[in-house]
Every structure is written in structure tokens, then in C-alpha cells.
Amino acid sequence: MKTILIRFCIFCGVSFFLSSAQSQNLEIGPAALVINQFHDSNTPGALIGFGGTLHTEVYNANFGADIINFGQHRLNVTVRAGKRFSFGKHLRFSLGLYTGSVIQFDPTIEQDPLTLSYASALRLEQEGMNSSQFEGELQNLENRSKELDEIALGWNVAEAVTGVRYNFSRRISFSLKASMGYQILVTGRDLKASSKQSLIDQMSQTSTNSMSTASKHQLAKDIGARDLHFSNLDAMFFGGSAALAIHL
């Protein structure tokens, strides 16, 4: 699934940029990126990754795509559209505002617990519920979504980018950029946690004995269940990048 999504993004981006009759100033080359957060990673400090970048201008609008590897197969794929204003000749300064989608893959992320603690299992049995059946439902959920935790889908609602670029020649340039933006990101862990919470609510509603609020909270904490709230999905992000570009 991960390979298919990456290939699809690359195919769509390259096909759009190269097929447009109005495409101007096509830039492509290697890039390095530093960001303050990635997926559900708890890694302290900034993350540094390397990959490639693509940028062009179509109908007076700017479009770009980045594919960055942060090591251990942690990938960040970003596609953006917006407007960039530049001035200067050999040394050019720019300021742009963009919006666009982001897809992240993190195979190193830790899995949420799938088994009940002894305390939660005992509490369920005391309230007349089958703890073994509930564990079986949890395992079925995991089997249906084994790779879900690794994937995150989001939208960079607004991203401000400022930078400086030095043109070595008409075809080659080097640029440094800094960015700040507002992002909405839904991870596979968020979706799975919401499914677990729905499972708890469903079990409580179908049981002959209603589950107490304290038992619900304890069980949710035990298995990593939570509702999907917008306040847990949005965040500010910061980054910086360096890129060597070939102008086609």
C-alpha cells in the first residue's frame, strides 16, 4: 500500500508538471529538510531528512512537490500550490504562500497495546461482560488494519515560505528556505484509536449491564482508545530546507 501511494503521487505530480503547455521555470534536484515534528514521532528536537524536490510555474501560479526520507524508511511526501514572489538577479529573495496535501509513512512507530490488563479484564467480568470476546474483537481490528499506524494523511492549510537563492548559472542554483505553517494531520493511529473507542461504546450499549463511566475511561486508557477530536489533529509546524536545483 505504501509503495502504491508513493508511486501514485510521483506519477501524478510529474505528469501534471511536464504535460502542461504553460509550464515555466521547471526546477528539479536533491534537497535536505529539517522539521520540528513528523507523524506521531516522539523524537526530541528536529528531524533531518534528504530527498528530492520539484517546482514549476503554471498559469502564474507556483506548484511544487517534495519527497524526503528521514531515515529508517520514514517518508514525507508533500504537494503544494500557491504563489511565490521573487526579486533579484544572481541572488534572488522570495516570499510565498502555499497550501497542499501531505502524506507521511513511519514504519518505526510503536503499536498501541492490544491486550487487556488484568485490572480491566476483571472489571469487565465484574460488570457482566465477556473480556475474552472483547480481546477477540480488538485482535480482529488489528488484523484488518496492520499497516494503518504507519500512515498519516494531512493538509497544510497555509504555509508561508521565505528563501534566498543563488544562481550559479542559467541552469543551476542553490537555495535556502524557511517555512512556517498550520497543518491538519490525521494519522492511522488516530483512526484506529477512534475505532477502539467505538468498540467500547458498542459493547457497552449491547451489554445487558451498562458499563460505568469509570470503567470506560480505564478501558480506553488501557487499550489506547479515544474519540477523534479536531483539537488533536491541528498543529503549527516549522521547517528549513536546502536544495540544489537544475532549471529545465
N, C-alpha and C positions, 0 to 999 in steps of 0.2 A: 504493500500500500504506500509506504514512504517513497519508494523508488518511482512509482507511478505518478504520485503527486509532484515530485521534483521534475520529472521529465515533462509533465504536462505544463508546468509553469515556464520551464525553459522554452518549450516549443511555442507556446502562445506568445511569450514576450519577444522572442527572436523573430517569429513570423510577422508579428504586428509591425515591429520597427523596420524590418528590412523590406517588407512588401509595400509600405506606404510610399506613394509617389512624392509626397510632400516632406519626407524625412530629411532633416538637415542636421549637420554637425553631429554625426554619429560618433560616439566615444565608447571604446571598449578596452578593458585592461585589468590587471591584477589590483587588488585592494586589501587594506588592513582596516579592521574596525574595532573600536573599543566602546562597550556599552555598560551601563550600570546594572542591568538586570536581564535575565533570559529565562523564559518559560517559568517553571516552578523552582528554579535553582536557588539553593541557599548558600551558594558560594560567596564568601565575603569579598567586598571590593569589586573592581571592574573585571570584565571578561574581555579577552583579546582574541580575535579571530582573523583568518585570512581566507580570501576567495577572489571573486571576480565581480566587476561592475559594468553596467551597460547604461548609456544615456543618449538621448536624442531629442530633437525638437520637431514637433509635428503641428502644423497649423498654429504656430506661435505659442504653443504650449509645450512644456517640458515633461518628458517621461523617462523613467529610469527603473532599473532592476538590479538587485544585489543578491548574490549567493555567498554566504560566509560560513566557514567551518570553524567552530570554537574548540575543536579537539574532541576526541572520543566520539566522533560521528554526530556531534551536536551541531545541527544546521539551522541557519536563519535565512529564509527567502523573503525578500521584500520587493514589492512592485509599487511604484508611486507615480502620481501625476500632479502637476501643478505649474507654477510659473516662477522662473528664475530671472533676476535682473543682474546684469554684469556690466562692468566698465573697466577700462584699461586695455593695454595692448599686450606687451610681453608679460607683464604682471597684472593679472586680472582679479578683481574682487567681485564677489557675488553675494546676493541675498535672495533666498527663495522660500516659498511656502507650498507645502505638498500635502497630499492625502493619499492613502493607498492601503493595500492589504499586506498582511504578514503571515507567514507560515513557519512554525518552529518545530524541530524534532529533537528530542532529548532522550536517547536510549539509556542514559545513566541514571534517570530519575528513580527514586526508591518507590516501591509498590506500597499501596496502603494495606493495612492488616486485613486479613480475610477471615480469621478465626476469632471466635468469641472468647473473652476472658472468662475465667471460672466464675467471677462475681456476676457478670452479665448473664451467663447461661443459667446460673442459679436463680437470679431474679426473674428471668423469663419463666422458668419452670414453676416458681412460686406463684406467678400470676396466671398460671394455667395455659402456658404457651409452649410449643414444641421447639426447643432450642436447636435440636438436630436438623429439623426441617428448615429452620431459618438459615443455618450454616450451609445447607444444601443449595438454597436459593442464592446465597452470596457466591458460592462456587460457580453456579450457572452463569451469574452475571460476569464473573471474571473470565470464564471460558468464552463468552460472546464478545468480549472486548479486551483481548490480551494486549494489543498494541495501543489502546486508546490513551493510556497515561503518557505516552511518548509524544503525542501530537498536541499542538496549540494553534488555534486559528484566531486571527485578530484583525483589527483595523486601526491604522494610525489616523485618527480623526483630523489632526492638524500637526504638521511637523515643520518647524522653522529651521532652515539650514543657511549658515553663513560660511564663506570659504574664501580661500585665495588660491590662484592657480598661476603657475609659471610655465610659459610656452617656450620649450627648448627650440622648437621649430614649428613649422606649419602643421606637422603631423604628430608631434609628441609633446605631452605636457605632464606636469606633476602638480597635484592639488592636495591641499589640507582643508578639512571641513569640520565644523562643529554643529551639532544639531540638538534640538530640544523639542519635545512634543507630548501630546496627550493621546493615550492608547487605550483601546478596549481589547482585552485578550481573554479568550475562553480556552482553557486547557482541557485535555482529556480527563485529567484528574477532577476538575470541576464538574464535568458531566457525569462521571462515574459516582462522585460523592452525592450528586443530586439524585441519581438513580437509587443509591443506597438509602437515602432519606425517604424516597417514595416507597421503597420496600418496607421500611419500618412503619410508615403511615398505613400502608395497605394491610400489613399484618395486624396492626392494632385495630383497624376497622372491621376486619373479617373475624377476629377472635371473639369468643363468647365473653371474655373478660377484657374490658378496655384497659389498655396499658397506661400506667400512671405517667405524668409528665417527667418525674424524676427518672423513671426507668427509660423513657425515650431519650432523654439527654445523655444518660450514662451509656446507652447502647450506641447512640450516634457518635459519641466521643471514642468509644471502643473500636468501631469499625471505620472511622473517618467519614461519616455521613454528614451532609449539610445541605441546606437549601441554596439554590443558585440566586445570589443577590447581585445586583448591578454594582453595589459598593465594593464588592470583592473582585470585580473584573477590570475596573479602570485604574489607570496609573499614569504618572508622568515618567518619561524616560529621557535619558541624556546619552549622548554619544559623540565620538570623534572618529574621523577616518582619514586615511592617506591613500592616494591612488595614483598610479602611473597609467596614463591613457594614450591610446592610439586613435587619432582622428581620421575617419574614413570619409 
